[in-house]
Amino acid sequence: MYKVNIQTKKSEILKTGDFNNPTFSADGKFILFSRDKKVWELNTWINNIYLLELSTLKELKIGNAYSAQWGQ
């Protein structure tokens, strides 16, 4: 996951790994994203949902779902 300054066009790596559907919070302090996880006993995939706090780059797993989005 990269952060890109659109004025200078410089990029910075925030995190490495797999990230799906990242979206910023309204205040720009967090990114909501998911990671796929195989559930072997069910022979299916689920998404682990995470918050990434941009000031500390700490991840917090908040649950499992097929998709996630910010509320109003």
ChimeraX attribute file (.defattr): number of C-alpha atoms within 10 A of each C-alpha:
attribute: neighborCount
match mode: 1-to-1
recipient: residues
	/A:1	13
	/A:2	10
	/A:3	12
	/A:4	13
	/A:5	10
	/A:6	8
	/A:7	6
	/A:8	7
	/A:9	8
	/A:10	9
	/A:11	11
	/A:12	10
	/A:13	9
	/A:14	12
	/A:15	14
	/A:16	8
	/A:17	6
	/A:18	10
	/A:19	15
	/A:20	14
	/A:21	12
	/A:22	17
	/A:23	16
	/A:24	16
	/A:25	15
	/A:26	11
	/A:27	6
	/A:28	10
	/A:29	12
	/A:30	20
	/A:31	19
	/A:32	23
	/A:33	23
	/A:34	24
	/A:35	16
	/A:36	16
	/A:37	12
	/A:38	11
	/A:39	10
	/A:40	8
	/A:41	6
	/A:42	7
	/A:43	7
	/A:44	9
	/A:45	14
	/A:46	15
	/A:47	18
	/A:48	18
	/A:49	22
	/A:50	22
	/A:51	21
	/A:52	20
	/A:53	16
	/A:54	14
	/A:55	8
	/A:56	8
	/A:57	13
	/A:58	12
	/A:59	16
	/A:60	12
	/A:61	13
	/A:62	11
	/A:63	12
	/A:64	16
	/A:65	13
	/A:66	11
	/A:67	13
	/A:68	18
	/A:69	13
	/A:70	10
	/A:71	6
	/A:72	4
